[in-house]
Amino acid sequence: MQEQIQPVPLSMKGKILATLIMLGLLSMWMFAIYAYLTFPQEVPVHFGFSGDPTRYGDKSTFLILPAAFSIGPVIFILLTKYRFTLINKYPYLINLPAFFTYISKIQKERRGLWVNKYFEAMLCLGVALTFSLLTMEIGIFLGKIHGKLPPWFIPFSLTLPIWLTLPFLFYLRKLNSELKKEINHVSN
């Protein structure tokens, strides 16, 4: 059985990142409610690759949009809130092989800090995702106002997974390198 990692409160950086996600979620919902209250009953609900509307529907779509967009950011907040429960009780749900290979080699009192570093990286990804989704919501809003999506919307949406995940993966690699250095420093 794996040794339990003692919970450590989030650093100030982690708290700020979690707060930014919450502010992004709040902005999404406020923006959607504003759109719902100000738009006419029938609005564009689908746009083609050209950016032109292809289907019209009820303005309540602007309330469905933030509900769908909120799922990812809420998952990041919940994962962070219950990070030590996940790590200690369900480690197989957190697929970070390098982390689990090296964490037992770190001093016990430092393990919780390293868990937080990894989850702060996840919170950074959560902030980027939240504000990217908010940007997409604004683009859709502008598409309704101008009758066509902004020219940046399609490239932004299509490249989102790439520029969102690549920096995250590079940062995880950097964290793994720092973790190895700490292990080597302790063992020398």
Secondary structure as GFF3:
##gff-version 3
##sequence-region A 1 188
A	DSSP	alpha_helix	12	38	.	.	.	ID=ss1
A	DSSP	beta_strand	42	47	.	.	.	ID=ss2
A	DSSP	beta_strand	53	58	.	.	.	ID=ss3
A	DSSP	alpha_helix	61	81	.	.	.	ID=ss4
A	DSSP	alpha_helix	83	89	.	.	.	ID=ss5
A	DSSP	three_ten_helix	91	93	.	.	.	ID=ss6
A	DSSP	alpha_helix	97	102	.	.	.	ID=ss7
A	DSSP	three_ten_helix	103	105	.	.	.	ID=ss8
A	DSSP	alpha_helix	108	146	.	.	.	ID=ss9
A	DSSP	alpha_helix	153	187	.	.	.	ID=ss10
###
